[in-house]
């Protein structure tokens, strides 16, 4: 084992995988420390990637040069675009994955990437030294850094020197698993907790908190009667997450999932276990995710609901386990078993792995800045559940950004920060730092105020240029992107400026029950009709010799974006105008050592929060809860001197 790396990444989950891969691709040597070399990229909970808003994150990770989308594409066993009955802003790709293949593929990519060395072990302590801050201001009583990181120390006492450390520890820091009255140390079944690092960081001055997550039982497939459940099929023509051209997609056999429901009998049995529930008896102190509640929480909070959805999802192609999605629980195992057998299709089911809750340490996010570097220790970054998020996709996005920014700092370059107006990744990180975390954070489309601009289908057009500049996207992909962008631009121009004669289109309009036209009409006006489909319009005989139209018909992605650009032009223009105002406020920078105590007119709450979060712009300051418009005005007046 080498004793020196440019960067050490602690944890090889989804955040650690992205961080180490990006850093190595950008030319740094990386030591990836994991407690179990067989758990790289492990899907510890739901065997799926993407979903509402999360699919947007995966597409953005891919556009920047990350690998989550590629791994999902290679190991997916069901692909589905969600929310297609709604507007394009909320369409979200999702895939059911073979969890064993997913971990194997993640490990393969990491092992084959030059510059990464995998180290099995547990990190107990950070090596740090005092840091002479150039930003320190006695007047503001604020210092950006008190220390700088110089390495790590493992539980075996081995020292590894480095210039930067990225902590992606997931749910393992001082983790305790709860099932009924039983609790054992560990971050996952049969995997020990990571101890020592939290204590070490607290001794440096970091604050920690406790959060909770949970997982449902795994069921024995052969004991389920699927005939009485509802089949949930994937898309007939599955779509990739990744923009990389991969011949042979989909690579795995495609399978169905199944839907069933709890009932009043299920709920009554679950209630019998409440007195032994670690949630209701106070043994779990950490706050759980509001948007992914346990089944006992659901029937307690929504007692008027007679049933709840349960999705039965295969964990692997060859194994015999089914993930019981919607039934996360920490109730005693006998209650889990009895309640499960009241659900249609599960009357004879066997539970092969019980559901349980995990309580773990996290670090409140006012302690990091928008690069994910800690404010206390130079060169130390945190990403994933340590920052209070839930979900593989949120973790991977943070890991990628931490990896990129750690390399940029080592190379003396400007940090890479995505605005809220540019990406869901920008929304995610800004929400974490600006709004803080008091429960596990999950990304939703409603979190993004510019979601019509930040669609999953245009992630490549928005972000791939950055991936290329960072050295994470190759030139061939950029050339393909330019070709696609040109096709979209030319297509939009053609449809905006050309008309169609009624004799060519009225037959089609009658067929779809749309009003006929009596004279030539601009194509853009027809496309804005909800019942008119661009593909069907372009397939009319009058365009069979038009090379531009035929090229559009061959490119589904370009055609889809052309249709969205024209159908939703008014809404898109309005969001573009809103973004221009947003960017103006983001460009008014606030010095990191700004003297808030000097402004007497600031409210007490605003002063405390501004000093705690240290926003880097007026725009960010405006988004802090408790900071009023009058406080912002006071800050701007003081800045002008």
Buried (B, 14 or more C-beta within 10 A) or exposed (E): EEEEBBBBBBBBBBBBBBBBBBBBBBEBBBBBBBBEBEBBBBBBBBBBBBBBBBBBBBBBBBBBBBBBBBBBBBBBBBBBBBBEEEBBBBBBBBBBBBBBBBBBBBBBBBEEBEBBBBBBBBBBBBBBEEBEBEEBBEEBEBBBBBBBBBBBBBBEEBEBBBBBBBBBBBBBBBBBBBBBEBBEEBBBBEBBBBBBBBBBBEEBEBEBBBBBBBBBBBBBBEBBEBEEBBEBEBBEEBBBBBBBEEEEBBBBEBBBBBBBBBBEEBBEBBBBBBEBBBBBEEBBEBBBBEEBBBBBBBBBEEEEEEBBEBBBBBBBBEBBBBBBBBBBBBBBBBBBBBBBBBBBBBEEBBBBBBBBBBBBBBBBBBBBBBBBBBBBBBBBBBBBBBBBBBBBBBBBBBBBBBBBBBBBBBEEEEBBBBBBBBBBBBBBBBBBBBBBBEBBBBBBBEBBBBBBBBBBBBBBBBBBBBBBEBBBBEEEBBEBBEEBBEBBEBBBEBBBEEBBEBEBBBEBBEEEEBEEBEEEBBBBBBBBBEEBBBEEBBBBEEBEEBEBBEBBBEBEBBBBBBBBBBBBBEEBEEBEEBBEEBBEBBEBBBEBBBBBEEBEEBBEBBBEBBBEBBBBBBBBBBBBEEBEEEBBEBBBEBBEE
